[in-house]
């Protein structure tokens, strides 16, 4: 399948390419510096905004400390009236690095390695941020407290609005079967912050350890993290499903990224992709019993916070031997 980004840029790369040097991707070189900016003190009380530009704090290796990048973003926001002069780094925005990888300290960023989420900017300000701050590849307008996607068939979908640039991100997920890359247009798919050990993958391992080569139904697959982990673990077959079409389409992308050859049907509903030992559906979970004519060892249910799981368990009980709530 075509794994180019919607923006036309080279935002999407295969997992082996991304993972090759990821452990050192955000480490400073011997010449990198941290200006020790205070996150809870007004930026204007610490530094003259006139000093901040694309070269401010930049090492000859081409990277800048996250706090310096955030200071540059805040400067643009203040100058465009999106933030007041007493604003702090902590109040600036939600920084979403890409590739998202857990680090022991704040990262040093290269160009196009950050997507930011804020509810305080307009399109003009967002475009200025992308133009003036080299590390920022995209600006999303939205509220982190509001989940992106669709919770269930009775809910309206929610997305973040892309104001400027590109919002394609990659998160690195650690599993005992190797690291995987999960790409997503962050305005369409819920945010999950990278952790050294994924709690969801830990729960999944307990299910997988009960079977040698299980068949798996991932009925709320999101961008495909859990189902891809199952394939990496040696599952005989995985059926992915998500009611939210962008999630199902993103799952197909992530299968290809992580080494599973994908045939794309690209329908807006029903079967949208398949491969040697997997299928990807976009359907309401309650309709799966009428769509699928097979029974699975395991069904994975991973819903959004606050969404009741009983209706999901009831919908799939005839399709599997065991239901695991992740």
C-alpha positions as CSV (number, residue, x, y, z in Angstrom):
1,X,0.0,0.0,0.0
2,X,1.0,3.6,-0.4
3,X,2.6,4.8,2.9
4,X,3.2,8.4,1.9
5,X,1.8,11.1,4.2
6,X,-1.3,13.2,3.2
7,X,0.9,16.3,3.2
8,X,3.1,14.9,0.5
9,X,6.2,15.0,2.6
10,X,8.5,12.2,3.9
11,X,6.7,12.0,7.3
12,X,6.2,8.2,7.2
13,X,9.1,5.8,7.3
14,X,9.4,2.0,7.8
15,X,9.8,0.7,11.4
16,X,13.4,-0.5,10.8
17,X,14.5,2.9,9.6
18,X,12.9,4.7,12.5
19,X,14.1,2.3,15.2
20,X,17.7,2.2,13.9
21,X,19.0,5.1,15.9
22,X,16.0,5.9,18.1
23,X,17.8,5.4,21.5
24,X,20.1,8.3,20.7
25,X,17.6,10.4,18.7
26,X,17.0,13.0,21.5
27,X,20.3,12.8,23.3
28,X,22.4,16.0,23.4
29,X,25.8,16.1,21.8
30,X,28.8,17.3,23.8
31,X,28.2,20.9,22.7
32,X,24.4,21.1,23.3
33,X,23.3,23.5,26.0
34,X,20.3,24.0,28.2
35,X,19.5,27.5,29.2
36,X,17.7,26.3,32.4
37,X,14.5,28.2,31.8
38,X,12.0,28.0,34.6
39,X,8.7,26.5,33.5
40,X,6.5,28.2,36.1
41,X,8.0,31.7,35.9
42,X,6.9,34.2,33.2
43,X,9.1,33.9,30.2
44,X,9.4,37.6,29.8
45,X,11.0,37.8,33.3
46,X,13.7,35.4,32.3
47,X,14.8,36.5,28.8
48,X,14.4,39.3,26.3
49,X,12.0,38.0,23.6
50,X,13.9,39.9,21.0
51,X,16.8,37.4,21.5
52,X,14.7,34.5,20.4
53,X,14.8,33.4,16.8
54,X,15.4,30.2,14.8
55,X,19.1,30.2,15.8
56,X,18.6,30.9,19.5
57,X,20.0,28.1,21.6
58,X,20.7,26.0,18.6
59,X,23.7,23.7,18.7
60,X,25.9,23.2,15.7
61,X,24.5,19.6,15.6
62,X,21.2,21.2,14.6
63,X,19.2,20.5,17.8
64,X,17.6,22.6,20.5
65,X,16.4,21.7,24.0
66,X,12.6,21.3,24.3
67,X,12.4,24.2,26.7
68,X,14.1,26.5,24.2
69,X,11.7,25.4,21.5
70,X,8.8,26.0,23.8
71,X,10.1,29.5,24.6
72,X,10.2,30.2,20.8
73,X,6.6,29.0,20.4
74,X,5.5,31.1,23.4
75,X,7.3,34.2,21.9
76,X,5.2,33.9,18.7
77,X,2.0,33.4,20.7
78,X,2.7,36.5,22.8
79,X,3.6,38.6,19.8
80,X,0.3,37.4,18.1
81,X,-1.8,38.1,21.1
82,X,-2.6,34.5,21.8
83,X,-0.9,34.6,25.2
84,X,-0.3,37.4,27.7
85,X,3.2,38.7,28.6
86,X,3.0,36.9,32.0
87,X,2.6,33.5,30.4
88,X,4.9,30.6,31.3
89,X,6.4,27.7,29.5
90,X,4.0,25.4,31.3
91,X,1.0,27.2,29.9
92,X,2.2,27.3,26.3
93,X,0.8,24.2,24.6
94,X,0.9,20.4,24.7
95,X,4.1,19.3,23.0
96,X,3.9,16.0,21.1
97,X,7.3,14.9,19.9
98,X,7.7,12.6,16.9
99,X,8.9,9.9,17.1
100,X,7.4,9.7,20.5
101,X,9.9,7.8,22.7
102,X,10.3,7.8,26.5
103,X,13.4,9.6,27.5
104,X,15.1,10.1,30.9
105,X,15.3,13.8,30.4
106,X,13.8,16.5,28.2
107,X,14.7,15.9,24.6
108,X,16.8,17.9,22.2
109,X,14.8,18.4,19.1
110,X,15.6,18.3,15.4
111,X,13.6,20.1,12.7
112,X,10.0,18.8,12.1
113,X,10.0,16.7,15.3
114,X,7.1,18.4,17.2
115,X,3.4,18.7,16.8
116,X,1.7,21.0,19.3
117,X,-1.8,21.1,20.6
118,X,-3.4,24.3,21.9
119,X,-6.8,25.9,22.1
120,X,-5.4,29.4,22.1
121,X,-4.2,30.2,18.6
122,X,-5.8,31.2,15.3
123,X,-4.7,30.1,11.8
124,X,-2.4,33.1,11.4
125,X,-0.6,32.5,14.6
126,X,-0.3,28.8,13.8
127,X,1.1,29.5,10.4
128,X,3.7,31.8,12.0
129,X,4.7,29.2,14.5
130,X,5.3,26.6,11.7
131,X,7.2,29.1,9.6
132,X,9.4,30.6,12.4
133,X,10.0,27.6,14.7
134,X,11.8,24.9,12.6
135,X,11.1,22.1,15.1
136,X,7.4,22.5,14.8
137,X,5.9,20.5,11.9
138,X,2.2,21.0,12.8
139,X,-0.2,23.0,15.0
140,X,-3.5,21.5,16.2
141,X,-6.3,23.4,17.8
142,X,-8.2,21.5,20.4
143,X,-8.7,20.5,24.1
144,X,-6.6,17.7,25.4
145,X,-9.4,16.8,27.8
146,X,-11.7,15.9,24.9
147,X,-10.9,12.5,23.4
148,X,-10.3,12.4,19.7
149,X,-12.3,9.8,17.7
150,X,-15.7,8.2,18.4
151,X,-16.5,6.6,21.7
152,X,-19.3,4.3,20.4
153,X,-22.2,4.3,17.9
154,X,-24.3,6.6,20.1
155,X,-21.6,9.3,20.2
156,X,-20.6,12.1,17.9
157,X,-17.0,12.0,16.7
158,X,-14.5,14.6,17.9
159,X,-11.3,15.8,16.0
160,X,-8.7,18.4,16.5
161,X,-8.4,21.0,13.8
162,X,-5.2,21.2,11.9
163,X,-4.4,24.9,11.6
164,X,-1.0,24.7,9.9
165,X,1.6,22.2,8.8
166,X,1.2,18.4,9.1
167,X,0.0,16.5,12.2
168,X,1.4,13.0,11.3
169,X,3.2,11.6,14.3
170,X,4.9,8.3,15.2
171,X,4.9,6.7,18.7
172,X,7.4,4.0,19.6
173,X,5.7,1.2,21.6
174,X,7.9,-1.2,23.5
175,X,6.8,-4.8,23.6
176,X,8.5,-8.1,24.6
177,X,8.4,-9.0,20.9
178,X,10.3,-5.9,19.8
179,X,9.5,-2.3,19.4
180,X,6.7,-1.2,17.0
181,X,6.0,2.1,15.3
182,X,2.5,3.5,15.5
183,X,1.8,6.4,13.1
184,X,-1.3,8.6,13.3
185,X,-2.6,11.9,12.1
186,X,-2.9,13.2,15.6
187,X,-5.9,15.3,14.9
188,X,-7.9,12.2,14.1
189,X,-6.6,9.6,16.6
190,X,-6.5,9.8,20.4
191,X,-3.2,10.8,22.1
192,X,-1.3,8.2,24.1
193,X,2.0,9.3,25.7
194,X,4.9,6.9,25.3
195,X,6.0,5.0,28.4
196,X,9.0,2.7,29.0
197,X,6.5,-0.1,29.6
198,X,3.0,0.1,28.1
199,X,0.4,-0.8,30.7
200,X,-1.9,-2.0,27.9
201,X,0.8,-4.2,26.4
202,X,1.5,-5.7,29.8
203,X,-2.2,-6.7,30.2
204,X,-2.1,-8.1,26.6
205,X,0.9,-10.3,27.4
206,X,-1.1,-12.0,30.1
207,X,-3.7,-13.0,27.5
208,X,-1.1,-14.0,24.9
209,X,0.8,-16.2,27.4
210,X,-2.3,-18.5,27.6
211,X,-2.0,-19.5,23.9
212,X,0.8,-20.6,21.6
213,X,-0.6,-19.2,18.3
214,X,-3.9,-17.6,19.1
215,X,-6.5,-16.2,16.8
216,X,-7.4,-12.7,18.0
217,X,-10.3,-10.2,17.4
218,X,-9.2,-6.7,18.3
219,X,-12.7,-5.2,18.2
220,X,-11.7,-1.6,19.2
221,X,-8.3,-1.5,17.5
222,X,-7.6,2.3,17.3
223,X,-4.4,2.7,15.3
224,X,-3.6,-1.0,15.6
225,X,-1.1,-1.2,18.5
226,X,-2.5,-4.3,20.3
227,X,-3.3,-6.3,17.3
228,X,0.1,-5.7,15.7
229,X,1.7,-6.8,18.9
230,X,-0.3,-10.0,18.7
231,X,1.0,-10.6,15.2
232,X,4.6,-9.9,16.4
233,X,3.9,-12.5,19.1
234,X,3.1,-15.1,16.5
235,X,-0.7,-15.0,16.5
236,X,-2.2,-17.3,13.8
237,X,-4.6,-14.6,12.7
238,X,-5.8,-11.1,13.9
239,X,-8.9,-9.4,12.8
240,X,-8.8,-5.6,13.5
241,X,-12.0,-3.5,13.8
242,X,-12.8,0.0,14.7
243,X,-16.0,2.0,14.2
244,X,-13.9,5.2,13.5
245,X,-12.8,5.0,9.9
246,X,-9.6,7.0,10.4
247,X,-8.6,4.5,13.0
248,X,-9.2,1.5,10.8
249,X,-7.4,3.2,7.9
250,X,-4.5,4.1,10.2
251,X,-4.3,0.5,11.4
252,X,-3.7,-0.6,7.7
253,X,-0.9,2.0,7.4
254,X,0.7,0.8,10.6
255,X,0.6,-2.9,9.5
256,X,2.5,-1.9,6.4
257,X,5.0,0.2,8.4
258,X,5.7,-2.7,10.7
259,X,6.4,-5.2,8.0
260,X,3.1,-6.8,7.2
261,X,2.2,-6.6,3.5
262,X,-1.3,-5.0,3.1
263,X,-3.9,-5.2,0.3
264,X,-6.1,-2.1,0.5
265,X,-9.8,-2.2,-0.4
266,X,-10.3,1.3,1.1
267,X,-14.0,1.1,1.5
268,X,-15.7,3.5,3.9
269,X,-17.3,0.6,5.7
270,X,-16.9,-3.2,6.1
271,X,-13.6,-4.8,5.1
272,X,-11.0,-2.1,4.2
273,X,-7.8,-4.0,4.2
274,X,-6.4,-7.6,4.4
275,X,-3.1,-9.5,4.4
276,X,-1.7,-13.0,4.8
277,X,-3.0,-13.5,8.4
278,X,-5.1,-10.4,9.2
279,X,-8.1,-8.4,8.1
280,X,-9.1,-4.8,9.0
281,X,-12.7,-3.8,9.3
282,X,-14.6,-0.6,9.9
283,X,-17.8,-1.6,11.6
284,X,-19.9,-1.2,14.7
285,X,-18.9,-3.9,17.2
286,X,-22.5,-5.1,17.5
287,X,-22.6,-5.9,13.8
288,X,-19.5,-8.1,13.9
289,X,-21.4,-11.3,14.7
290,X,-23.2,-10.8,11.3
291,X,-20.0,-10.0,9.4
292,X,-17.5,-12.6,10.7
293,X,-18.1,-16.3,10.3
294,X,-15.2,-17.5,12.5
295,X,-14.6,-17.9,16.2
296,X,-11.5,-16.5,18.0
297,X,-9.4,-17.6,21.0
298,X,-9.2,-14.0,22.3
299,X,-11.2,-10.8,21.9
300,X,-9.5,-7.6,23.0
301,X,-11.8,-4.7,24.2
302,X,-10.0,-1.4,24.7
303,X,-12.5,1.4,25.0
304,X,-12.2,5.1,25.8
305,X,-12.3,6.2,29.5
306,X,-15.8,6.5,30.8
307,X,-17.3,4.2,28.2
308,X,-19.1,1.2,29.6
309,X,-17.6,-2.2,28.5
310,X,-20.6,-4.4,29.1
311,X,-22.2,-3.8,25.7
312,X,-18.9,-4.6,24.0
313,X,-18.5,-7.8,25.9
314,X,-22.1,-8.9,25.1
315,X,-21.6,-8.0,21.4
316,X,-18.5,-10.3,21.0
317,X,-19.3,-13.1,23.5
318,X,-20.4,-15.5,20.7
319,X,-17.3,-14.7,18.6
320,X,-14.6,-15.7,21.1
321,X,-13.5,-18.1,23.9
322,X,-12.2,-15.3,26.1
323,X,-12.7,-11.5,26.4
324,X,-9.8,-9.5,27.7
325,X,-10.5,-5.9,28.7
326,X,-7.4,-3.9,28.2
